[in-house]
């Protein structure tokens, strides 16, 4: 069945097709005995050039749990830790001993100040980890009694990962940006992402970026994105996106594009992605990647972060942190363990569809989209054209084999709707190939169960 209907010029955009789902392997590996690590937040990861990954965590419980997931008395609590992963082997890294653990990244005055780690990179045989220094602040609200005390770079030997020293960030700190959310090597530069509350009266952070030539991050002679280009003066920094970011966000690359992943503030369940052709935007195609189910009833989630070194089958691995009542964690440590998810890149941008089958934008002389998507029995193909012509359409499976061919129709200029019958077609993912005046266009379609 194919019916032609004329409507106004409103077009409906395609919704994500495949679901974001938990990654069982990564969720399980941080719920087994790995040398004392019990639970933590932050969950940064640095892909090392020897194939290993260094996981970095903030506040961490070190010790053991019983069969009911309760922390066994005598376990320790430190302000940061690390886990080194080599294939399937994981080892917890921290100072002190198992019975008296101390921070993996130490401070000179651990009784009053501590570091929470962020991202890092290898430079001149030294692993450089950006860290944020905090101090205890009794004036803060319960659970948030800490205050920012500085930004440093912690240096470690490579490959041994032994602590060398911590060096303050001088010039970059002048502009109030906390740098280190992500270090991204691209072309001849390292892009250094951070966040800042641009309005001192409102605690809402926005993303900022600096860059340094490869191998020269420690020189601290950076350039700062000023809204249109790069400036040597750190005070000229300008946000790279008008959308606020969480205290931890990531910028990664895939198929020549840049992906910004962040979580709504404050403590919102919504995780968003943006895509750009440049490391500093403009950022487009805002997508809701996931809404965390744990949020509510005293439990909150925060600081989603991408781990692209573990890409698999066209899917991006990301994590988010879970937290709640501090004392409840002792009886159920699961309340303080990260969750790992995979999202298909195809959900983030049409450019990531195989063989370029997805349209980049609904624009130009001919514009097409399909709705609703997923569809049960009737898919509506909406199109707008500036020239008359012949339209043909067919439904293909993901290997490109025709499943159903629809009659061709002649169209005039304007906007049209065509109903495509998909009844009796097995549920699954398909492609709708449209030809207008013999020029092909392809759109993804998900057929759900018919009722």
C-alpha positions as CSV (number, residue, x, y, z in Angstrom):
1,X,0.0,0.0,0.0
2,X,1.3,3.4,-0.9
3,X,-0.8,6.6,-0.4
4,X,0.4,10.1,-1.4
5,X,-0.6,13.0,0.8
6,X,0.3,16.7,0.7
7,X,1.1,18.5,3.9
8,X,2.9,21.6,5.1
9,X,6.6,22.1,5.2
10,X,7.3,20.6,8.7
11,X,9.8,17.8,8.7
12,X,10.3,15.3,11.5
13,X,13.8,14.2,12.4
14,X,14.8,10.7,12.8
15,X,15.2,9.3,16.4
16,X,18.0,7.0,17.5
17,X,17.5,3.4,16.4
18,X,19.6,1.0,18.5
19,X,19.6,0.9,22.2
20,X,22.3,2.0,24.6
21,X,23.0,-1.2,26.7
22,X,25.2,-2.2,29.7
23,X,28.6,-3.7,28.9
24,X,28.6,-6.9,31.0
25,X,32.4,-7.5,30.7
26,X,33.4,-4.1,32.1
27,X,30.7,-4.1,34.7
28,X,31.9,-7.5,36.0
29,X,35.6,-6.7,35.9
30,X,35.2,-3.9,38.5
31,X,33.1,-6.2,40.7
32,X,35.7,-8.8,41.3
33,X,38.9,-8.9,43.4
34,X,41.5,-6.8,41.8
35,X,44.0,-6.2,44.6
36,X,42.0,-4.2,47.1
37,X,39.9,-1.8,44.9
38,X,36.3,-2.0,46.2
39,X,34.5,1.0,44.8
40,X,35.2,4.6,43.7
41,X,34.1,7.4,41.5
42,X,35.7,9.6,38.7
43,X,36.5,6.7,36.3
44,X,38.9,8.3,33.9
45,X,41.0,6.1,31.6
46,X,44.3,6.8,29.8
47,X,45.2,4.5,26.9
48,X,48.9,3.9,27.2
49,X,51.1,3.3,24.1
50,X,52.1,-0.1,25.3
51,X,48.5,-1.3,25.0
52,X,47.6,-1.0,28.7
53,X,45.0,1.3,30.1
54,X,45.4,3.3,33.3
55,X,42.1,3.8,35.1
56,X,42.0,6.7,37.5
57,X,39.6,7.1,40.3
58,X,38.7,9.7,43.0
59,X,37.5,8.8,46.5
60,X,38.2,5.1,46.8
61,X,37.5,2.2,49.2
62,X,40.4,-0.2,49.6
63,X,39.8,-3.6,51.3
64,X,37.3,-6.4,50.9
65,X,33.5,-7.0,50.7
66,X,31.5,-9.9,52.1
67,X,29.0,-12.1,50.2
68,X,26.2,-9.4,50.8
69,X,28.3,-6.7,49.1
70,X,29.0,-5.0,52.5
71,X,32.4,-3.5,53.2
72,X,34.3,-5.6,55.7
73,X,35.4,-3.6,58.8
74,X,39.1,-2.6,58.6
75,X,38.9,-1.5,54.9
76,X,40.5,1.9,54.1
77,X,39.3,5.0,52.4
78,X,41.7,7.1,50.2
79,X,41.2,10.2,48.0
80,X,42.5,8.7,44.7
81,X,43.6,5.4,43.3
82,X,44.4,3.7,40.0
83,X,43.9,0.4,38.3
84,X,46.3,-0.7,35.6
85,X,44.6,-3.0,33.0
86,X,46.7,-5.3,30.7
87,X,44.2,-7.3,28.6
88,X,42.1,-9.2,31.2
89,X,44.5,-8.6,34.0
90,X,43.8,-5.7,36.5
91,X,46.0,-4.5,39.4
92,X,45.1,-1.8,41.9
93,X,47.7,0.9,42.5
94,X,47.9,3.0,45.7
95,X,50.4,4.0,48.3
96,X,51.0,2.6,51.7
97,X,49.9,-1.0,52.4
98,X,46.7,-3.0,52.0
99,X,45.9,-2.5,55.7
100,X,46.9,1.2,55.7
101,X,46.4,2.5,52.1
102,X,47.4,6.0,51.1
103,X,46.7,8.0,47.9
104,X,48.1,6.9,44.6
105,X,48.8,10.6,43.8
106,X,50.1,12.1,47.1
107,X,50.1,15.7,48.3
108,X,52.6,17.3,50.6
109,X,49.9,17.8,53.3
110,X,47.5,14.8,53.0
111,X,45.7,15.7,56.2
112,X,44.4,19.0,54.8
113,X,44.6,18.7,51.0
114,X,44.1,16.0,48.4
115,X,44.1,15.4,44.7
116,X,41.2,14.2,42.5
117,X,42.7,13.0,39.2
118,X,41.5,13.8,35.7
119,X,42.9,12.8,32.3
120,X,46.5,12.7,31.2
121,X,49.0,11.7,28.5
122,X,52.4,10.3,27.9
123,X,55.0,13.0,27.1
124,X,58.8,12.5,26.8
125,X,58.7,9.2,28.6
126,X,56.7,10.7,31.5
127,X,53.1,10.1,32.2
128,X,51.5,13.5,33.0
129,X,48.2,13.4,34.9
130,X,46.1,16.5,35.4
131,X,44.9,16.7,39.0
132,X,42.7,19.1,40.9
133,X,43.7,20.0,44.5
134,X,41.0,20.3,47.1
135,X,40.8,21.1,50.8
136,X,38.3,20.4,53.4
137,X,35.6,23.1,53.7
138,X,33.4,22.8,56.8
139,X,31.1,25.5,55.4
140,X,30.0,23.4,52.5
141,X,26.7,21.4,52.5
142,X,26.8,17.8,53.8
143,X,28.5,15.6,51.3
144,X,30.1,18.5,49.5
145,X,32.4,20.0,52.2
146,X,35.4,20.6,50.0
147,X,36.8,23.6,48.1
148,X,39.0,24.0,45.1
149,X,42.6,24.7,46.1
150,X,44.6,24.6,42.8
151,X,45.4,22.8,39.6
152,X,48.6,20.7,39.2
153,X,50.1,18.1,36.9
154,X,51.3,14.9,38.6
155,X,54.3,13.2,36.8
156,X,54.9,9.5,36.8
157,X,57.6,7.3,35.3
158,X,56.7,5.2,32.3
159,X,56.3,2.3,32.0
160,X,56.9,1.8,35.8
161,X,54.2,4.3,36.9
162,X,56.2,5.5,39.9
163,X,55.3,9.0,41.3
164,X,57.9,11.7,40.5
165,X,56.4,15.0,41.6
166,X,53.5,17.4,41.1
167,X,54.0,20.7,39.3
168,X,51.5,23.6,39.6
169,X,49.8,25.0,36.5
170,X,50.7,28.7,36.5
171,X,49.7,30.6,33.4
172,X,46.6,28.6,32.5
173,X,45.1,29.0,36.0
174,X,44.9,32.8,35.5
175,X,41.6,32.5,33.6
176,X,39.7,30.3,36.1
177,X,39.4,27.3,33.9
178,X,40.0,23.9,35.5
179,X,41.9,22.1,32.8
180,X,42.2,18.3,32.4
181,X,38.8,16.8,31.6
182,X,40.4,15.4,28.4
183,X,43.8,15.5,26.7
184,X,43.2,14.8,23.0
185,X,46.2,14.4,20.6
186,X,45.0,15.6,17.1
187,X,47.3,16.6,14.3
188,X,50.3,18.7,15.5
189,X,48.6,19.6,18.8
190,X,47.4,18.3,22.1
191,X,43.9,19.8,22.9
192,X,43.4,20.4,26.6
193,X,39.8,20.6,27.6
194,X,38.5,22.1,30.8
195,X,35.5,23.8,32.4
196,X,34.7,27.1,34.0
197,X,31.8,28.8,35.7
198,X,31.5,31.7,33.3
199,X,29.1,33.5,35.5
200,X,30.5,33.9,39.0
201,X,27.0,34.2,40.5
202,X,25.8,30.9,38.9
203,X,27.5,27.6,39.5
204,X,27.2,26.3,35.9
205,X,30.4,25.1,34.2
206,X,30.9,25.5,30.4
207,X,33.5,23.8,28.3
208,X,36.8,25.6,27.4
209,X,39.8,24.5,25.5
210,X,43.5,25.2,25.1
211,X,46.1,23.6,22.9
212,X,49.9,23.0,22.9
213,X,52.2,21.6,20.3
214,X,52.8,17.8,20.7
215,X,55.4,17.1,23.4
216,X,55.2,20.6,25.0
217,X,52.3,20.4,27.5
218,X,54.6,21.0,30.4
219,X,56.0,24.2,28.8
220,X,52.7,25.8,29.6
221,X,53.0,28.1,26.7
222,X,49.5,27.3,25.5
223,X,47.1,28.8,23.1
224,X,43.5,29.4,24.1
225,X,40.3,29.2,22.0
226,X,38.8,32.6,22.0
227,X,35.6,32.0,20.1
228,X,37.0,32.3,16.6
229,X,40.6,31.3,16.8
230,X,43.6,30.8,19.1
231,X,45.1,33.4,21.4
232,X,48.3,33.4,23.5
233,X,46.5,35.3,26.3
234,X,44.7,32.9,28.7
235,X,42.3,35.7,29.6
236,X,40.8,35.6,26.1
237,X,39.4,32.1,26.6
238,X,35.8,31.5,25.4
239,X,33.5,28.6,25.9
240,X,33.5,26.1,23.0
241,X,29.8,25.2,23.4
242,X,26.8,27.0,24.7
243,X,25.6,23.9,26.4
244,X,26.8,23.4,30.0
245,X,28.9,20.4,30.9
246,X,29.3,18.3,34.0
247,X,32.4,18.3,36.2
248,X,33.7,15.5,34.1
249,X,33.2,15.3,30.3
250,X,35.1,13.9,27.3
251,X,35.9,14.8,23.7
252,X,36.8,11.9,21.5
253,X,37.1,11.2,17.8
254,X,35.5,8.7,15.4
255,X,35.6,8.6,11.6
256,X,37.0,12.1,11.3
257,X,34.5,13.7,13.6
258,X,34.7,14.9,17.2
259,X,32.2,13.7,19.9
260,X,31.6,15.6,23.1
261,X,29.9,13.5,25.8
262,X,28.6,15.0,29.0
263,X,26.0,14.6,31.6
264,X,23.3,17.2,32.6
265,X,24.0,19.1,35.8
266,X,23.4,18.9,38.6
267,X,23.1,15.1,39.2
268,X,20.6,14.7,36.3
269,X,20.1,11.3,34.8
270,X,20.5,12.5,31.2
271,X,23.6,11.9,29.2
272,X,24.1,13.9,26.0
273,X,26.4,13.8,23.0
274,X,27.3,16.5,20.4
275,X,29.2,16.1,17.1
276,X,31.6,18.5,15.3
277,X,34.0,18.6,12.4
278,X,36.5,20.5,14.6
279,X,37.9,19.9,18.1
280,X,36.3,23.1,19.3
281,X,33.0,23.1,17.5
282,X,30.6,24.3,16.4
283,X,28.9,21.4,18.1
284,X,25.7,20.0,16.5
285,X,23.3,17.1,16.5
286,X,22.6,17.0,20.3
287,X,21.5,13.5,21.2
288,X,20.1,12.0,24.4
289,X,22.5,9.0,24.7
290,X,21.1,7.5,27.9
291,X,19.0,8.3,31.0
292,X,20.4,6.6,34.1
293,X,17.8,4.4,35.9
294,X,19.5,4.6,39.3
295,X,18.7,8.3,39.8
296,X,16.1,8.9,42.6
297,X,15.4,8.0,46.2
298,X,18.7,9.4,47.5
299,X,20.8,7.8,44.8
300,X,22.3,10.1,42.1
301,X,24.5,9.6,39.0
302,X,27.1,12.0,37.5
303,X,30.1,12.6,35.3
304,X,29.6,10.3,32.3
305,X,32.9,9.7,30.4
306,X,33.9,8.0,27.1
307,X,36.6,5.3,26.8
308,X,37.2,5.0,23.0
309,X,40.2,2.7,23.3
310,X,37.6,0.0,24.0
311,X,35.5,0.6,20.8
312,X,33.9,-2.7,19.6
313,X,31.5,-3.5,16.8
314,X,30.9,0.2,16.1
315,X,30.0,0.9,19.7
316,X,31.5,3.5,22.1
317,X,32.1,2.4,25.7
318,X,31.3,5.0,28.3
319,X,30.9,5.0,32.1
320,X,29.0,7.1,34.7
321,X,29.3,7.2,38.4
322,X,26.7,6.3,41.1
323,X,26.6,7.7,44.6
324,X,24.2,8.3,47.5
325,X,24.1,8.3,51.2
326,X,27.7,7.8,52.4
327,X,26.9,5.5,55.3
328,X,24.6,3.3,53.1
329,X,27.6,2.4,51.0
330,X,29.2,0.4,53.8
331,X,26.3,-2.0,53.7
332,X,25.9,-2.0,49.9
333,X,29.0,-1.0,48.1
334,X,27.2,-1.3,44.8
335,X,25.9,2.2,45.5
336,X,29.4,3.6,44.8
337,X,30.5,1.6,41.8
338,X,30.7,2.9,38.2
339,X,28.4,1.6,35.5
340,X,29.6,0.8,32.0
341,X,27.5,1.2,28.9
342,X,27.8,0.9,25.1
343,X,26.1,3.2,22.6
344,X,26.2,2.5,18.9
345,X,28.0,5.3,17.0
346,X,25.1,5.2,14.6
347,X,22.9,6.7,17.3
348,X,25.2,9.8,17.6
349,X,25.3,11.0,14.0
350,X,24.2,9.9,10.5
351,X,27.8,10.1,9.3
352,X,28.5,7.0,11.3
353,X,26.1,4.8,9.4
354,X,27.9,2.1,7.4
355,X,29.0,3.1,3.9
356,X,27.6,6.5,4.4
357,X,24.1,5.3,4.1
358,X,22.7,7.9,6.5
359,X,21.9,11.4,5.3
360,X,24.2,14.1,6.8
361,X,21.4,16.7,7.0
362,X,17.8,17.2,6.0
363,X,18.7,20.1,3.7
364,X,19.3,21.0,0.0
365,X,17.0,20.7,-3.0
366,X,15.6,17.4,-1.7
367,X,15.0,16.6,2.0
368,X,13.9,13.2,3.3
369,X,13.1,11.7,6.6
370,X,11.0,8.8,8.0
371,X,8.7,8.8,11.0
372,X,7.8,7.3,13.4
373,X,11.0,5.5,13.9
374,X,10.8,2.8,15.2
375,X,7.7,1.9,13.2
376,X,5.1,-0.9,13.6
377,X,3.1,-1.1,10.4
378,X,3.1,2.2,8.5
379,X,6.2,4.2,7.9
380,X,5.7,7.8,6.7
381,X,8.3,9.0,4.2
382,X,8.3,12.8,4.4
383,X,10.0,14.7,1.6
384,X,10.4,18.2,0.3
385,X,11.7,19.0,-3.2
386,X,12.3,22.2,-5.1
387,X,12.0,20.5,-8.5
388,X,9.4,18.0,-9.9
389,X,10.4,14.4,-10.6
390,X,9.9,10.7,-10.2
391,X,10.3,9.0,-6.8
392,X,10.9,5.3,-6.2
393,X,11.5,3.6,-2.9
394,X,12.4,0.1,-1.6
395,X,13.2,-1.5,1.7
396,X,16.5,-3.3,2.1
397,X,17.9,-5.5,4.8
398,X,21.3,-4.5,6.3
399,X,23.2,-6.5,3.7
400,X,21.6,-4.5,0.9
401,X,19.1,-7.1,-0.3
402,X,15.6,-5.9,-1.3
403,X,12.8,-6.8,1.1
404,X,10.0,-4.8,-0.4
405,X,9.7,-2.6,-3.5
406,X,7.1,0.2,-3.6
407,X,5.4,1.7,-6.8
408,X,7.1,4.8,-8.3
409,X,5.2,8.1,-8.2
410,X,5.5,11.4,-10.0
411,X,5.8,14.4,-7.6
412,X,5.6,18.1,-8.1
413,X,7.5,20.7,-6.1
414,X,6.7,21.1,-2.4
415,X,6.4,18.9,0.6
416,X,4.8,15.5,0.5
417,X,4.1,12.4,2.7
418,X,4.1,8.8,1.5
419,X,2.9,5.9,3.6
420,X,5.0,2.8,3.3
421,X,3.4,-0.4,4.4
422,X,5.8,-2.5,6.5
423,X,3.3,-5.0,7.9
424,X,4.3,-8.7,7.8
425,X,8.0,-7.7,7.6
426,X,10.0,-9.3,10.4
427,X,11.2,-6.9,13.2
428,X,14.7,-5.6,12.8
429,X,16.8,-2.9,11.3
430,X,16.4,-2.0,7.6
431,X,17.4,0.7,5.1
432,X,14.9,2.6,3.0
433,X,16.5,3.4,-0.3
434,X,14.9,6.3,-2.1
435,X,15.6,7.5,-5.6
436,X,14.4,10.9,-6.8
437,X,15.1,11.6,-10.5
438,X,17.6,8.6,-10.2
439,X,19.6,10.2,-7.4
440,X,19.8,7.7,-4.5
441,X,19.2,8.6,-0.8
442,X,19.2,6.0,2.0
443,X,17.5,6.3,5.4
444,X,17.7,3.8,8.4
445,X,14.4,2.2,9.6
446,X,13.8,0.1,12.6
447,X,10.7,-2.1,12.4
448,X,9.3,-3.1,15.8
449,X,7.0,-5.9,16.7
450,X,3.6,-5.6,15.1
451,X,0.5,-6.0,17.3
